[in-house]
Structures are given as C-alpha cells and as structure tokens.
Amino acid sequence: MSAPRYAELAATTNFSFLRGASHPEEMAATAVALGHCGVGIADRNSLAGVVRAFSYLRAHEKSVGDFRLAVGARLVFRDETPDILCYPKDRAAYGRLCRLLTCGNMRTQKGDCALFLADLLDFAEGQHLILMENGAPPPALMEAARDRIWLAATALYGPRPRARLFGRIELADELALPLVAVNDAHMHVPGRRPLADALTCIREKTTLDAAGFLLAANAERHLKSAEEMARLFRDAPHAVEESARFIEALDFRLTDVAYEYPSELREDFASEQEALAFYAREGAKARYSEDVPEHVTALLERELALVAKLKYAAYFLTVHDIMRFARSEGILAQGRGSAANSLICYCLDITKVDPTKHNFLFERFVSTDRNEPPDIDVDFEHERREEVIQYIYRRFKRERAGIAAAVITYRGKSAIREIGKVFGLSGDLVGRLSSAAFGRGSERETRMQDIARLGLDVSEPRFAKALALAEEIEGFPRHLTQHSGGFVISRDRLDEVVPILPTAMEGRTAIEWDKDDLDALGLLKVDVLALGMLTCLRRGLDLLARHYRIVHSLSTLSDEEEDKRVYAMISRADTIGVFQIESRAQMSMLPRLRPQCFYDLVIEVAIVRPGPIQGDMVHPYLRRRMGKDPVSYPSKELEEVLAKTHGVPLFQEQAMRIAIVAAGFTPSEADQLRRAMATFKRAGLIGGFRDKMITGMTRKGYARDFAERCFSQIEGFGAYGFPESHAASFALLVYASAWLKCRYPDVFACALLNAQPMGFYAPAQIVRDANEHGVEVREPDINASDWDCTLEAGEPHPSRFARHPPRKGEGWGCIAAGDHDLEEHERLKAIHNLAAPIPPPRGEGGARSATGGGQPRMQGESLASIHPRHADMAHDILGNHAVRLGFRQIRGVAEEDMRRLVVRRGKGYDSVRDVWLRAELSPATLTRLAEADAFASLGLSRRDALWAAAGLNRAGDKDDLPLLRELSFTPLEPDANLPPMPPGEEIVEDYRFLSLSLKGHPVAFLRDRLAARRVLPCEALSHFPDGSGRRVTVGGIVLLRQRPGTAKGVVFMTIEDETGQANIIVWPKLLERQRAEIIGARYVAVAGRLQKEAGVIHVIADRVDDLSSDLRLLETMRIAKGEAMPKARNFH
C-alpha cells in the first residue's frame, strides 16, 4: 500500500499575532521533515508571515524537492460568516486577495481587519476556498463560487470527534462539495502547547489560573505526519488525499510577484535608461566641470551599462525625482549605505561622497553576481521628512506607494513582563524581573545570575516555567509597525502586490512585508529616512548665512581643504553634539586614534561598532597605527585588500574580499556569506560557510589559526559592521558638524537645541558645553524669545577669554601634581575651595537684572568664557553671538500659543496682564511661563510672576477677558512682597520646566556634603598623571548608562557635576552586588581606581553609593519632586 499524501492547509503561524505558537520557518521545516507534499500558510486576515516560509524553503531547495508552499489567508469575518481559508489559484487571483485584505484593513484601525461576506464576493474570482468547521457555506457564496469551495474536516479529539467528522462527510455529500482534511495547526510540535496557552492569556488579558475554557483542550493542533492524518481520517481517506490535490491545483507562486517602477519619470525621453543617462552625464559635468576626467567618464558609462542590463533605470529615476523635490524645497538630504559606492548616485546628487576619490566599488551596490536588488538609503532632515513622504503619496498615489513594515518582537524586558502577568506574578516582582533583562541581547547566564541575585529561586517549578516561556517567546512578533522609512513604489497597483495597512500616523499607509521580505522577493524600495543631524546642519548653515553672511553647503564643506583645527578638536575628544563621535565609546577612542584627515574619520565611524569589536579588530588596528606593532600581510593578495587599514579588516567590503581572494569564494558566494551573517540569528544559514572558508584558506596555504581568526572577524560583521561607503557618508556629516562646532559654537549650539530631540546628550549638556566654549546662553523670556532658540548680539569677543587656567601652585594642578604628603583633609579642603562659588539668590544680596535684552541672571554671575580645557581653541572660534533659549525649551506650552505671543509682542510686553490681553493666552499658559521664569525682563521673580498670573480672571478661558481689556492702560502687578526663592529651589524649578538651569549646577549646592565624603570634582581627574592607578572617589548626576551586547555584562556610566563629566566602568561582579544603585540611582558617589592613558580617563568602580536622597536638600521650603531633576538616559 502506497504512503498517503498530505499537505497541511490550515497552518497558522505566529504572524496571526498571539494565536500561532510557531515561526513560519518552523512550520515549513517541520512539514518537510514530516514528509508532507506541501504546506499552506494561512494566517488570520494577513500575508505577513508567508515570505519567511518561502525564504526558508528557497534556502533549502536542494533538500525539499517538490515540496509546495501554498500562499493564502484565513479570512475571519464580522458578520458571522464561518472562517474561510482563501488560496488564490493564479497571479490575478492573488492580486484580488491582496485587495480584499487591504479593503478590510483600511476600514478600521491599525492592527485590525474588518471583513464581511460581501467583500469576499467582490474578490472571489480565482480563489480556492476552504470553509472551516463552523457551519455550511452561505448561499450567496455557493452561488458565486460553488466549483471552488471545499469543506474542511478535523480530528482533534474534541467532544464527539467521530460524530463531527461524519457530520462533515454528510454535509459534503449533501452539497456535492469536496471534503479536505486539515489539522488546524497552530504550532509545529506539541511541545509548544504551554507557549500557545500563554499567548492566549496575553491576548485575552488573563492569567493561566483564570483562563479556564479559553485555553485549548489539548495539544493536538500541531503538524502531524501523513500517516497519522490517514489514521485519524480512516473513515474518510479521500479527505487526506484531497489536501494534496488541492495544493497541486494552485498555480500561484510567490516568485510570480513581480512589479515595475513608475514609468512616468522618464518624462520626454524615449526610455527610462535614456533619461537616466542624460541626468547622470549632466550631473557629472556639474560635479567635475565641463571637462569630465576620462576615468570618471569610463566608470560612469560602465555603471550605466550594468544598470541597463539589470533594468534598474526606473529605480534610480524614482530616487532622483524624490531628491529633486527635496532640493526644490530646501530640505537637506544625503544618500548613504552601499549607494555611496555608485558614481551614478554621486552625479545625480543623491550621495555626497565622490566614489572615485576613495576607490569604492560599484559592484558592492549593484552586480550581476548578486541576486539582490539595489537599496538606496537617503537621510532627510528629521523635522521635514514628512513633507517628502507626503510628496511621494501625491506623486504616485496611495494605491501605488506604501511604507515597508517593521516587525516588533518580544525582547527580554517585554517577554518577561508579559509572561509574568500570565503567571499572575505581582507587578513589583514583574518589574524586578524586567530590570534583570537590562539591555538587549543579554546573555542567558548573566540574566539568570541577575534574577538569582534578586533572591528568587530559579529552580522552583512554576517560576522556572515562567522563565522558560519568557525565553521561548523572545523573537515572536508582537505587532507590525511602519519601517523607519522604506518606501515601495510601483508602476501599477501596489495593493495587488501586498496588502496595505493603515498606520497610527495620520496620512500614512504601510504594507505587510518588512525589508527582508522585500529583499527575498526582489522588490525594490527606497529608504526615506530621518536624521536629526541633517536638521541641525541645515539650521546651522541658515544661521551662518543670516548672522555671518557665510554661505556653505555639505558639498562646499567637504570640497574645501581640511581644517587642521577641526581635527585637533576631534582628537581631544571635544565632540559633544558632533555626529557619530559623541558617545562615550567614540570619545574614548578619539585620543587614541587621533584623526588627522577625512579617511581617518571614515575609520573612526566604522571601528567603534560591535562588528570590529567582536572580531577583535580594534586593538590590533590601533597598535599598528601607533607603530607599536609591525604591519604585516600574510600574502600579496591580502595586502591589496587591507593596506588602507594597516592589515586589519574594518569594513564589510574587506571581509568579503578576503573570502574571495583567500578562500576562493565567488563574488556571489561572498555576498551570500555577508547576507547570512546579517541574518544568522533568525534564519540559521551560517553553518555551511565556516568550513568552506577555513578549508579554502588552508588549501591556499594560509595557517588554520589565521583562517579561523579571519572567519571570526567576518562573523563579527553579522552583529553590526559598516560598509566603507556608508562610513564615508557618515564621516562627511562628522566633519561638517565638527567644523561648525569648532569655528562657530554659538551657531552649532543654537542649531542643535532647535533640532532636539536627537543625539546622545540632553539640552542641559549641550548648553553647558556651549558655555565652556565661550557661548553665552540666555534664558527664555517673553520679550526676547521666539519659539526656536535664536542668536543675539553677544558680549565683546575678548570677554570669552576671561576664564584663565590656574597658575602654578593653584587649582587642580596643585592637587594633581603637588605635595602628595599633604594631609588628606587639607587636600580635600583645597579641592572644595576650588569649586565654583554659588551665586547669591535674587533678593539675598542680589537684584534681578532687567537689562541686556531681558537676560535673567543673578548678580555676580559671570558671562560665559572659554574653559581652560578648551583654551587651545580660543583663537579658532569665530562665533561671537549669544544663544537665546526659545519657548520650545519650556515644557507644556503650545507652539501655536507661543508664535501668537511673538507676533503680537510689538515693542514688548510690560506686565503679565499685558501678555494675557494682547497674546490672548490662557491663565494656565501664563502660569507655565511664570514657572519657567520667563518674565525676567519685567523685573519679576518666578514667585512674583506666579502671583500675578494667579490674580487673573479664572472664570473662563482666554476668550473670557475682563471688561477693561480695551482700555489703553494696564494695571501694575500688585506688590506682594513675596520672600525670595532659595537658589537650590530655583535650580530645581528650572529643571522641572526647562530641563536645564543657567543659574548653576545642582551638584554645586551639594559640594560641602561631597567634600565631607572626600569626593573629588570630576574635573580633578584630568590633572592626575597618566597611568596613576590611584584610588579616587567622584560624584555627580547620572547622565547615561550603557550595557552593550559586546561588553560581556559590563555597564558604562557617565556622571556629571558642576566641573565636568566622569566616565565610570562597572564590572559584572559589582553589578551583581549593587544592581539597585548602579541601575536605579540618579545621583551617586563612585569609588574606584583611576585609569588614565593618552587623555582617556575612566574610573573602574568598586563601590557605588546612592546619594539620590541628597537631591531633596536643594529646596529648603519643600521637598523637591522626583521628576524635576535630570534622569539618566539608558542606552542598550
């Protein structure tokens, strides 16, 4: 007797969110292993997971043979129509299925699909329909599609299973419809039953103990072998065979999904290729002058020929059209990624870096050897990207354009949080467990240690089960969201290629497939991305033109001779706010790498990444660069690949070239290796490459340990490695932002504040850094501020040099290099005396200034001057303006209200009531302005202004104005003789409403207490000799914490006091002992060993004390609210 044939046609994956308990790849792999002739992926009103099953089967096509994948969806209706498995017979029917799902998606909110039987009838042509076990086919459907309807039957050991089966057999006979066996599989193996139950509880918002009959009665809904299905359907064997006949009757394959880019972009040219060639050649003349160099012309023609062969011209024209729109609207934009390898992109002004100058390879972007479409990533100003997105929708219509999806998955914290709720764990315990999953990619062993340290018994059965399920659910999709900007644009209807979804953002639509799905099917996309630094640079260049009459662009900055003063600043790690090199890790690298030219910036951008770090490339490169180790190459071929980077592979291109020249890979195989590395954690495709590469290298005469080391380095790029061209594109922005900071720090700070939120540092650190570079920053004021921060005439230039380094025998130098036999308490006393004096509060020896354009400052407060550590820049800085903080810096005020205040200001306001009457602001808004201390130009303190705002008529809103509003005078504010606000309270209020303070630093007011603890100011660390290794204690506000996945459990902290910042390294053992203080404290004292080398300073912590309670002392009249003081920014 021949073996039965069977295909599971009701496979539900985890892309039926919170219903399926297996990945699409697992469903496909298990169906193959069980000997099925095919599998039908039918997720709930969705095609979101099917491409993943397709990708798995294609990657294993040699072993799966004639196995068939049926592409369909489980249609779930709102009008009591039974669930229907819908499989399109051909490409046209597939397009109708996509439109059907789009119809249901677009009539409801994101994440839902509202389908009715009438919708299916509209798109039923060509659909093969399987009615699940909850009723007979509706008459209207029978009339429309009788010859394409099947009845499903299951045998799941539920109540009276044989009776149910015989009932379906009788109904099929009665209606003359074929019967097909399905197992309604929601998991690939029965072992996923506990996870399936947990998913049900998450979906239904209940616990396992309370779920009751919501849970499946058994674990039978898994993939079963054909033999098992034949046994279960021994009373209807034809139903098992029918599943095979059903799947074989379907002609549609996902490889049939092909589409073309818009044709209208060729304009008056005969073809897209002719239009592209014209624009590229004209662009070359603009880039290189009319006399284009021969080697450039030759390369351009070679690229154009390859584009013509691969038929990608329309794609390039689409991106060119988008860039042309951005330029016409004054929106700063730059292409990056592998597109920067393309001379065509450079000539079309899509990218800004000349690939001929850096010998970039076009084949890294487009090649006949690569079975992958080109992918152009373009960054736009983050504040204006929406203009570009809406242009795309207008230009190509919503039926033809959509944003790619992004799959949000359960990670460590969210997994533990949701599974904890399922098990009924207390909110406090779930929070503690969630904190143990600090950082992405935390190793399991480290996480278990963290949980055990919480005093929890990880071996207790119920608890162990919860942790196991939390691990199992990691990587499961939670929901779809929109990609950061990947657009798919088609010549014909996009909703016949993939279903379209609404998004949470008004005016946008997305598709169901993510970028990996698009790549798998060869569908082209253009990434319309947002980059805050482009906003900052555009604003900065505008300010430069307006206030200094200097006109620059990204191109002119890159074309000019490199400014050595800029590189000197970068080498000192004076890079707060500078693109890509402002992080703790980058600032630690800069004094060691000491960039001297543009290509050094390319390397700097690329080297501080998980790829080079995991591949152990960083230290060898630095030692060779500094001449500490000799530069050697194992062969002439590898010298050609690695010469630019001293023999160490730092870029993806180098890693791929090693595979080709040293291991005998073809270019296509090398690219497969690159893609496998990038997706190995999910797809598991890496296994076959290691042996091939090591064997290939040893066969060519390389030592095995060298071959293994090379593979390890290449493997590191799977974590995160940059293409050289991408690093070069970013390096251009590094140089532009560093140039602006070095030469015009006033412009840079103003632009950076107006581009928030972005970057690594909060506005408080940006303002402090500006002050230290001689930029005066002024508080928001109703008579001086605009919505954005602005530049105002500053103090005379020489005032910037008022702050001098301490003379010999004074200041930090005395502490660092003086008499080390000095009594400890005398030394600490000297340090304490060097701290900046606290300015007297207004009304306590100081009066509120009403001059200087409304600049509010306490009497005795000095104007900004260059800090001694930046003294070398004194004559490099050309900017001489002050920065006036804008109303955008005040929490809780509306832009519309503030712009109206500015428009109606005229020659200025003279009272709180005057602002109320003329600007028509609500009393609540006036109160918020008073809380932000924005009435200083009227001579009003914060309390005075609050009193005046409280006295306004509160019977109604802004339209309920007093009867005297038309009178030409306004009464003076009443003199309430309010007591002055203590200086500490002033600073707390500043942080509460401005997120920063110009009146002082919180730690300055606590210096006495720190001195009593023998805590050094952060600035003192820089004055100890290199390699001192001495024990120190420093303290400050915690600015940020990091626990990179490549750091093996190490936590990096940055703290700040009134003198500067200190970087702290916390080893895992200390983290185990003091997790609460390290992760939760906002104000700390850190004792440890000083590590100082080549200007890079760290404190290796051995104790962390939580001083957060001291922050309450900043207010003498009442307890400070916890949210007022700055919170640490935690990066994972």
Secondary structure, DSSP 8 states (H G I E B T S, - for coil): ------EEEEE--TTSTTT--S-HHHHHHHHHHTT-SEEEEEEETB-TTHHHHHHHHHHTHHHHTT-EEEEEEEE-BSSS---EEEEESSHHHHHHHHHHHHHHHHTS-TT---B-HHHHHHT-TTEEEEE-SSS---HHHHHHHGGGEEEEE---S-SSHHHHHHHHHHHHHHHT--EEE----SBSSGGGHHHHHHHHHHHHT--HHHHGGGS-SSS--B---HHHHHHHTTT-HHHHHHHHHHHHT----GGG------SGGGTTSSSHHHHHHHHHHHHHHHHH-SS--HHHHHHHHHHHHHHHHHT-HHHHHHHHHHHHHHHHTT--EEEEGGGGG-HHHHHTTS--S-HHHHT--GGGTS-TT--S---EEEEEETTTHHHHHHHHHHHH-TTTEEEEEEEEE--HHHHHHHHHHHTT--HHHHHHHHHHT-STT--HHHHHHHHHHTT--TTSHHHHHHHHHHHHHTT-EEEEEEEEEEEEE-SS-GGGTS-EEE-SSTT-EEEEEEHHHHHHHT---EEEEEEHHHHHHHHHHHHHHHHH-----HHHHHHS---HHHHHHHHTT--TT-TTS-SHHHHHHHHHH---SHHHHHHHHHHSSHHHHHTT-HHHHHHHHTTSS----SSHHHHHHHGGGTT---SHHHHHHHHHHHH---HHHHHHHHHHHHHHHHH---HHHHHHHHHHHHHTT--HHHHHHHHHHHHHHHHH---HHHHHHHHHHHHHHHHHHHH-HHHHHHHHHHT-S-SSS-HHHHHHHHHHBT--EE---TTT--SS-EEEE-S-GGGGG------TTSHHHHHHHS-TTS-HHHHHHHHHHHS------BTTTB-----TTT----TT-----B-GGGGGGTTT----EEEE--GGGSTT--HHHHHHHHHT-TT---SHHHHHHHH---HHHHHHHHHTTTTGGGT--HHHHHHHHHTS--SS-TTS--GGGGSS--------------HHHHHHHHHHHHSS-SS--GGGGGHHHHHHTT-B-GGGGGGS-TT---EEEEEEEEEEEE--GGGTT-EEEEEEETTEEEEEEE-HHHHHHSHHHHHH-SEEEEEEEEEEETTEEEEEEEEEEE-GGGGGGG-SSS---TTTS---EEE-
